[in-house]
Structures are given as C-alpha cells and as structure tokens.
Amino acid sequence: MINNSLSVGVQGIQSGMAGIENAAKKIARGGVDGPQGTAAGVGNLAEPMIDMILYERSVEASAQVVKTADETLGTLLDIRA
C-alpha cells in the first residue's frame, strides 16, 4: 500500500512538472501561436499562467503524498525494530 502511494505521488510530480514545462513554453512564446509568427494569442497569457499555478499546486500535493508515505514507512520500520 505504501509502495503504491509512493508511485502515485511520484507520477503526480512527474505529470505536474510536465504541465509546468508546457505552460512555461506557452508563456515564453508570449502567446505567439498563429501562422508565420502572427500575434494570435497576445493578451491570452493568463490561461498558461493559471495553468502553471495549478500544476505547481499539483506538484506540491504530490510531494506531500510522497512525504507522508515516507514518514509512514519510517514509523512502521521503527515499530518493527
């Protein structure tokens, strides 16, 4: 069960980091997503910025899952010792 929790937490961190990277790329492009570099998305940077914050929270929550699973495992090992 703890191993599963660790796996879920690590997968959440990896997924969140990939989302942060994608959002950062959109922000770095400055919303310039149109053909031939036209400014189709200028002024629409709010969405990738919000996405970045949401992915950051996701990574933080997943890291807490990993931390809790680690602490639980440590407690179980202490009890068995």
N, C-alpha and C positions, 0 to 999 in steps of 0.2 A: 504494500500500500504506500509506504513512504517512497519507494523507488518510483512508483507511478506519479506521485506528487512532484518529485524532483523532475521527472521527464516533462510533465505538463508545464511546470514553471520555466524550465529551460526553453521549451518550444515557444512559450509565450514571450519570453525575452527575445528569442530569435525573430519571431514574427513582428514584434514591436519595433525592433531595430531595423528590419527591412522596410517597414512602413515609414519610419523616421527618415530613412535614406531616400525613399521615393518622394516624400513630401519636401525634403531639403532640395532635391533636384528640381522640383517644380518651382520652388521659391527662387533658386539660383537662376533659373531660366527667366525669372521675372515675369512669368505669365505669357511669355512669347511662345505660343504654341501653334500659331497659324502657319499657313503655307509661306514659304520663302521668307520666314522670319518676320511676318507681319505681326502686329501687336494685338492679336485676337483676344488674349487673356489679360491684358493690362488692367489693373484695378480689381482683378479677381484673385488676388493673392491671399485673401482672407481664408478661403477654404483650405489650401495646403498648410497654412499656419495653424488653423484649428486642428487639422488632421495631425500635425506634428505634436501638438499638445496632448491630444488624445492618445497617440501612440506612446508618448512619454509616460503618461499615467498607466498605460497598459504594461509597460516595461517595469515601472515601479511596483505595480501589483504583483507581477510575475516574480520579481526579485523577492518580494515579501513571502510568496509561496515557497520559494527555494529556501529562504532563511528559516521559515517555520519548520519545514521538513527537516532541515539540518539540525535545528535545535531539538526536535522531537527524537530524531535518531540518536543524538548525543545523550539525551535523557534516558532513552531505552538502553543504550550501552552502559550507562552509569548504573542503572538498576540491575542489569545482568552481571555486572562485575563484582 
